[in-house]
Amino acid sequence: MDSRRPPLAPACPTLPEYVRHWAETTPDRRAFTFVEHPAQHARGVHRTQTWRRLDVRVRALAAHLAERAGPGDRVALLCPQGTEYVTAFLAALAAGLVAVPLYPPDLPGHADRLAGVLADARPSVVVTTSRVQDEVRDFLGSDGPRIVLADQVPDDAARDWRPVLPDAGATAYLQYTSGSTRAPAGVEISHGNVVANARQALTAYGVDAGPLTCVGWLPLYHDMGLVLSIAAPVTRGLLSVLMDPAAFLHEPVRWLRLLGAHPNVVSAAPNFAYDYCVATVTAEQKEGLRLNRVTALINGSEPVRPGTADRFHAAFASQGLAPETHCPSYGLAEATVFVCAARPGEPLTRFALDREALAAGKALSARPDDPRAVLLAGCGTPAGQRVRVADPVTRALLSEGEVGEIWVQGPNVGRGYWNRGPGDVFGAEFADSAAGPGGWLRTGDLGTVLEGQLVVTGRLKDLIIVDGRNHYPQDVEATAQDADPAVRRDRLAAFAVPGGAGEGVVVVAEHARTARLTELDVPAVVRAVRGAVSARHGLRLADVVLVPPGTVPRTSSGKVSRALTRARYLEGAYGGRARAATAGAAG
């Protein structure tokens, strides 16, 4: 039986040592539960591992891997979501190997990225499960690395094996970036980085001492999924409840049921997931749903919009969801994941900022109802690290209210990029030595500090510049998706393209699933989008393309990939879709 209060956590340098500690001190306590949904509308089948059982499986697989790879060799994880994934990740670390969290080759739309990452990481061993071994073998080919089936390694494989005790500064795993703004790159995360970041996250959300349950459907190959669903629970000896991302997408109420089924829950999801729940969870499904025990719901989108939190809490307030549970946060793979977070139990901090001033690099207040206002949420303060805002060109330290590049420094910042070194991203220095010592991470994200809180405004590489004026693509996308109900929320991309008279701006948007493309008045939708963007941003769109659901590419973490959408647009991939007609373009 689990006690309400978690046991005291020691200061271990690596995650496998924490596993061993919990197995010795609380062997029968629940560690990981994976909830399977074998059929549509199924309530879920729970499969649980205790700390003792987890330790047995980690040691067995670690011993098996150590016989097939040497210290520092890469081990690619191509397991489905589940407890085998957790075991494989921790076993690779316990064996002194470098884990590469990935996914099976059947993940739709990501085969090319998977092949690219494997070519870059050059793993000696691939760990998967018997359920997907055929797909993995076919994908890797006859000349691929050796395959180990995590669920087929016997428990007694570790009979005479002694665990490796790697240095905290050694690389534990390669966290490949999602590729939303550039080609995927593997960030070297050390054992010390991931332990530090797990502790930082627990402290930030105010749950580092009290009872807690981590509930998550985020993929375990994603930085937030890995830290929140594996590293943080292992560090504190907490229960982690997992489900498959596909199970959430098929029926999002499954996630909400798990939130209500456990005490003091912390969970995370991208912006679209909260709106997705609002749009799809029915009144009948809400009956019997109780969300009064949810402690924190993390939203790590860039930027975080207050409207998303408002819609979600309005939809589920009757189920007992407290409005103070929504925690806007900021992080990135180069910092393991977590950087800043708003604390649970505190009201959402809202900022209404003048759009023109924001584009010019100043965060000036505006009335919330002003059409020129941009509404953003504060992402709180850092825990155990430092955050500054710098001019991305001059590297000058900027004052509160000035918009620039977000720089981060702390024990969670990765060692650099695999096969690339630190480059100009890690180890940056301010132009003025008075700003403090070097060793800063340049995030490539834009933001400012207001009232002591970090406010993320966008990505430096995504910034659209037309006629010398800056435009944030997410602002254009927000305007476009509000222009007509036929435009699917959070499934569109705005970007700049070269033109005869300078840069032009294009919007590629999926239409709502409730509509058929052949039944839509496409010219009317295009005119609505053009008119709204023109009125709010002073932008004349060069093109508006409406495409079927699932057409706009996304990164492996579920975010829209503007870079890939732009590349496909320039290649003419959307030419056969319901493109804006010449007559519509004149409106």
N, C-alpha and C positions, 0 to 999 in steps of 0.2 A: 504493500500500500504506500502511496505517496503522502508525505506530510505536507502541510500547507506551506511551510517555510523551507526554502532551499537550503542545503548545507553550506557551510562556509567554504569559499573557494580559495585555494592556495595560489601562489604566484608561480605558475609553471611557464617555462620558456617556449613550449611548443604545444600544439593541440593534442597530438597523441599522448603526451604525458598527462594532460588533463583527463583523457579517456581512461588511462590506467588508474589515475587517482580515484575517479568516481566508481570504477569497477571494484576497487578495493574497499572504499568507504561506504558506498550506497549501491551495492550490487543489484538489488532487486527493484531499484527505482526505475521508472520508465524514462528512456532516453529519446527514442525516435519512434513516431507512429506514422505510417504511410496509409492514407485512405484511398482505396481503389474504388472506382465506379464502373463496374463491369457492364452495366446496361443503362440505357437512357432512363432518367428519373430515379435511378438507384440511389439509396440513401448513403451507401458507402460501406465497404468492408475494411475494417481497421486491422492492420498488422503492426504489432509493436515489438520493439527490441528494448531489453533492459540494458543498463550499463555493463553488466557482466557479459551478456550475450554480444553486445557490440564489441567489447574488448577482445573476446574470443575470435570473432570474425575479422577484426582489424589485424590482429597478430597473425592469424593464419594466412591471410592474403598478403600481408607485408612480407612474411617469410617466403612465400611463393614468388613474389615479385623480385625479392633480393637475389634469388637464384637465377634470374633471367635478365637482370640489368644491374649496372654498377652505379655507385654514388654519383649523383648529378645527372644521370640519364633521365630523359623525359618519358613520362607515362601518360598517354592520352586516354581520357575517360570518355568513352562513347556509350555510356549506360543510359537507359531510360530513367526518368525521375523515379526515385524510390530509395529504400534503405540500402540497396546494393551500391548506389551512387555514393552515399555517405561513407559506406565502408571502403570503397575503392579510393576515394579522396584521402581519407585518413590513413589508409594502409600505405599509399604512395609516400606520404610524409613520414610515416613511421619507419619506412625502409630507407630513408635518406635519399629518395628520388624526387624528381621535380614533377608534380602533377600538372596536367594540362586539361582543365575542365572544359569539356565539349559536349556533344550531343550525338545521338545516332544519325546515320545518313538519311533517315526517312523524314527528317524535319523539313516540311515543305519550303521550297524557295531558298535553301541555305546550303545546298550541296557544293556550290562553287566556293563559298567562304570556308566550308569545312576542309575542302581539298587544299585551299591556300594556307590555312592555319597548319595543317599537318605537314605541308611542304616546308613551312617556316620553322616549326618546332622540331621536326625530325625525331619523333619518338622512337624509342627502342621497343616499347611494348604498348599495346592497346588493350585496355580493360573494357569488357562489355559483359552482357549477360546472354544466357542461352536463348532467351526470347527473341533477341534481334541479331544473333550471331550470323545468320545467313546474309542479312543485308549488309552487315559490317564486312564480312569476308568478300562479298561481291564488290563493295565499294573500294576496299583496300587493294584488291587484286592479289595475284600470286606472289608478287615481289614486295608486298607490304610488310610492316613490322609484325612481330609475333603477337598473337591474340591470346589473352587470358580471360576465361569466363569466371567472373567473380562469384557466381552462385554455385560453381562446380568445385571450388577449392575446398578440400575437407578440413574440418575443424582442427585435426591433429597435425596440420602442416607446420605448425609453429612449435612442435614438441621440443626441439633442441635449439631453437632460434633465439638469439639475443637481440633486442631492439636496438636500432641505431639512435644515438643521441646527437642529432645535428646541432650545430651552433645556431643561436637565434638569428644571426646575421646571414645565414645561408638561405638560398632561394628555396622556398617551399612549393610555389606553383607559378605558372604563367597565366595571368588574367588577360585574355585577349579582349581588346576593346570591341565594342559592338559595331564599329564601322559606320556610324551615323554621319560622320563628317570626313572620314578618310579611310584608307585601306586599313584593315585590322592589324593591330600591333600588340605583341605580347608584353605586358608589364611584368617585370620580375618582382614578385611579392615574397618577402622573406618571412620566416617563421615569426620573427619579432614583429613585423608589420601587421600580420593578421591577428595575432594575439592582442596587440595594442589597439587595433581598430575595433575588435570585438568589445574590449573593455570601454573604449570611448563611446561606442554606440549605446551600450547598456547604461552608462552614466548619463548620456545626453537625454535618454528617454526616461530617466528617473527610476530605473528598475534594476539597479545594480545590487540591491540588497534584499528587496522584498520578493514575494512569490510572483511567478510569471510563467506564461505559456507562449511560445512562439508558434504562430500559425502562418503557413505560407504556401502559395502556389507558384511563386516566381521560379523560373528555371534555376536549377542549382549550378549551371554553368555561368550564370549571370552574377556579377559582383555582389549585388544586394541580396540575391537569393542565397548565395554561398555564405556570406557573413551572417545574415540574420537567421538563416535556417540551419546552419551547421556550426560556424565558428562561435557565435555568441552563446548558443545553448551549451556547447561543449565547455566553453570557458566558465560558465556559471553552474553547470550541472542541471540545466533546465530541460523540460520536455519540449520537443519540437515536433509539431504536427504538420505533415506534408501532404500535398495533393498534386496531381499532374496539371500543368497549365492548360492542356486540352480539356480536362474535366471542367475547369473554370469557364473556359470559352464556350463550351457546349451548354452549360447551365450555371451561370454565375451565382445563383442562390446557394450552391454547394459551399462556396467559400464563406458566405454569411452564416450558414448553419454551423460551420466549424468555429467561427468566431464566437457564436453564442453558446457553444457546447463546452467551453473551457474557461477557467477563471483567469482574470488579469491578462488578457490577450494583447500581444503586440504583433502587428502584421504590417505588410507594406505592399503597395501596388502603384503602378504608373497612373498618370492622370486619366487615361482613357478608361481604365477599369472601373473607376468610381462612377463615371458617366454611363458606362455600360450597364452597371447594376441598376442605376436609376431608370434606364430605358427598358430593361428587359425583365426585371423581377416583378412578378404579378402580385396583385392584391391577395390572391389565394396563397401564394408562396410566402407572403409576409406573415400570414396567420401562424401563430405559435413561435415565430422568430423572436428571440430575446437577445438584444445587443447591449444590455446594461453593464456587462462585465468586461467590455472592451476598454483597454487602457490607452492604447495609442494606435493610430492608423497613419502610417508614414506615406507621404506623397513626395517622391523624389524627382518629379518632372522639372524641366527647365524651360521657362519659369513656371512657378506654381500660381494658378489662378484662384482667387477666392471664390469665384462662382462655382467651381467644381465642388469645393467643400460645402458650400451653401446648398447646392442641389442634392448632394448625397445625404446630408443631415436632415433636410426637409423631407426627403423620401422615407427615411428610417427613424425619425424622431419618435414615432408611435411605438417602435420596437425597443425603446429605451436607450437609443444611442445618444450619448452626451455630445454636445457641440464642441467641447474642448478636447475631443479625442484626436481630431485631425492635426497632424504634425508635418507642416511643410519642411522639407529637408533638401540638402544639397550635398552631392558627392560625385566621385568619378573613380574610374578604375585605377588611375595613376596614384590615388591616395588610398588604395585598397578598396574603399568605397565611401565610407562616411566622412563628412567634413563638418557640416553644420546642421542643426535641427532646432525647430521650435519645440518647447517642452510640453508634454501632455498636461492637461489640467488648466492650461492658460488659454484665454481667448485668442482667436486667430488675429494676427496683426496685419492690417490692411493698409495699402498705400495707393492713393490715386495720384498718378504722376502725369505731367503734361507731355504728350507724345512728341511734340516738336523739340522741346528742351531735352528730353531723354535721348532722342536721336543725335542731338548736338553734344551729348556727354554730360548733361546736368540733370539731376533728379529734383525737379521743382513740383511742388504740390499743385493739384488741380481739384476742382469739385468732382466728386464721384459720378455725378450725372452729366458732366460735360462730355460731349461726343469726342473731344480731343484727349480725353483722359485714358490712360492705361492703368488697369487695376491689377496689382500684384500683391502677393503675400510675402511677409517676411519669413526668412528661413532660419531665424533664431541665431544662436551663437555657437562657436566651436567648443568642443570639450577635449582637452588634452592636446591641442594644436593651435597654431596661429594662422590667422587669415588677414591678408592685406589686399588693397586694390591699387594697381599700378597702371601707369600709362603704358600701353603695349609697345609703343615706339621708343619713347625716351627712357623707359623704366623708372620714371619718377614716381615716388610714393604720393598717392592722391588722398585728398581730404574727404571727410564724410560728405555725401551728396554728390560727389563727382563719380562719373561712370568710367570704369576702366576694366582691365583684365584682373581676374581673381587669382591671387597667388596664395599658396598654402605651404606651411612648414610644420612638420611633426614626425613622431616615430612611426606613423602609419604610411608615410610617403614611400612609394616603391623605389627599387634600386635603379631603375632605368628600363629601357626597352630591350627585349631579347634580340640579340644579333645586331643591335643598333647603338647600344650604349646610352648614356644620359642625354646626348645631343643638347639642344638649347631649351629643352622642356624641364629637365631636372637640374638642380644646382644653379638656378638663376640668382643674380645679385641686383639689388637696387642701384641706380646711378649714384645716389647719395649714400656714402658709407655710414652716415648718421642714422640711416633707417635700420641698421642692425646687420648682423652677419649674413653671409650668403646661404646657399643651400635651399632655395625656394623652388617650389613646383609651379610652373606656368600652366594654368589649367586650360587656356584657350576659351574660357567662358567670361562673359561680361557681367558686371554687376556693380553694386554700390553698397555703402553702409548707411543706413538711416535709423536713427534712434537706437543705435547700438546693434542693429540686426543686419545680417547680410540679405540683400535683395538681388536675386539673379534676374538679369534682363534678357539674356540670350547668349548665342555662341558667336565668337569673333569671326570664325570662318563662314558662318551662314549669313552674316550681315549683307544686306542688299544696298548698294550705293547707286543711286540714279540722280544725275544732274547735281552731283555734289552733296546730296542729302542721304542720310542714313535711314534705312527702314529695317525693322526687325521682322523676319519672315513669319514668326509665330503670331505677330500682331495682324499681319495681312491675312494669315490663315484663319484667325479667330473672326475677323470681319467677314471673310468669304463664307465660312460655315454658318454664320448667323444670318446671311443674306437670304437664304432660301432653305426650307426644310428638306428639299431634295438632296442637299449636300450633306454627306455623311460626316458626322463629327469625328475629329481627330484622325481622319483618313485622307488628308490632303497635304500638298506641299507647294510652297511658294519659293521661287528662286529666280536668279537673274540669268539672262542669256544674252550673248552678243547680238547686236543689230546694226543696221546701216547707220543709224543716228545715235549710236551709243548703246548702253545697257538697257535691255527691256526686262520686264517682269512677267513671269508665267505662273499660272496656278493650275495644277493638275489635281483634280478632286474626284474621289469616288462618290457615286450617288448612293442614297440610302438603300438599305436592303429591302425596305418595304415598297420600293418603286422599281418598275421595269424600265430599262433604258428606252425601249421602243415606245413606251407610253408617256414618257416625259416630254414636256415642252422645253427642249434643250435651249433654243434661242432665248426663251424667257428666263431660264435659270442663269444663263450666261449674262444677260443684261442686268439681272439682279446683283450678281457678283461684281460685275464691272462698276455698276453704279455705287454700290456700297463702298468698294475700295477707293473709288475716285473721291467720294464725298468725305470719307474719314481720313484717308492718307494722302490725298492729292496725287495719286498714282493712276496713270493710264495703263492698264494691263495690256501687254503685247499679245497674250493668248490666254484663253481659258479652255481647259480640256476636261470633259466629264467622262469618267470611265467606270466600268462595273466594279462592284465590291471585290476586294482582294487583288486589285491591279496595281495599286500604289505600293511599291516595295517597302518592306520594313527591315529594321536591323534584327539581330538575333535576340535582342532584349525587348522587341515589340514596338519600338519607336519608329515613326516614319523616317526613311532614309532620304533626305532631300538630295544628297549627292548622287545617289543611284537613280532617283526619279529624274533629276536633271540630265544625267547621262543617257538614260533611255529616251527622254524627250528629244534630245539632240540627235540621237540615232534614228529618230522617226518611228519609235516603237508604238507611239500612240496615234499615228497617222490614220489608222483604220478605225479609231474610236469615234465617239460623238464629239468631234472637235468643233470649236467655235467657228461658225461660218463667217465668211468675209462680211456679210451683211451685219452679223451680230457684233463683229469687231468694231464696227463704226459707231455702235451705240454707246 
